[in-house]
């Protein structure tokens, strides 16, 4: 009986801890702006900054 009681206590304790890990899905109100900025930065990095950095590295 003691072994079953320990197993039950462990299961309840584990379930209690896991409940704290669950969180609500919070929508980011600035998600659209963030995606636009990310896209701009990605295009600028690939099209301008990386070629300039590569050329600089080659020259120096």
N, C-alpha and C positions, 0 to 999 in steps of 0.2 A: 504494500500500500504506500509506503514512503517513496518508492521509486516512481510510482504513478503520480503522486502528489508533486514531486519535484518536476516531473515532465510537464504537468499541468501549469505549475507556477512559471516555468520557463517559457512555455507557449504563450501564456497571458502577458508576461513581461515583454516578450519579443513583439507581440501584436501591438501592445501599447506604444512601444518605441517606434514601430513602423508607421503608426497613424500620424505621428508628428512629422514624418517625411513627406506626407501628401500635402500638396499645396494647390491652391486655386489657380486656374489659368488666367493670369493677369494680362490684359491686352495693353500693349504699349501705345499710348496716344500719338506718339511721334514716329511710329513705325514707317509710315510713308515717307517722311522727310529723311529718316535714317537710311532707308533703302536708296533714295535718290542720291544722297551724299556718298554712300558706299559705291554706287554705280559710277558716279563722276570720278571718285578717287581711283577706282579700278581702271577706268579708261585712261585717265591721266597718267597713272603709274605705268601701264603697259605701253602707251603711245608716246609719252614724252620723257618721263623721269628715268625709266629703265634704259632706254637707248642712250640718253645723255650720260648716265652713270657708267654704262658699258664703254662708251667712247672715252670717257675720262679715264677709266681704268686701263684702257688700251694705250692711251697716250702717256700716262704716267708710269 
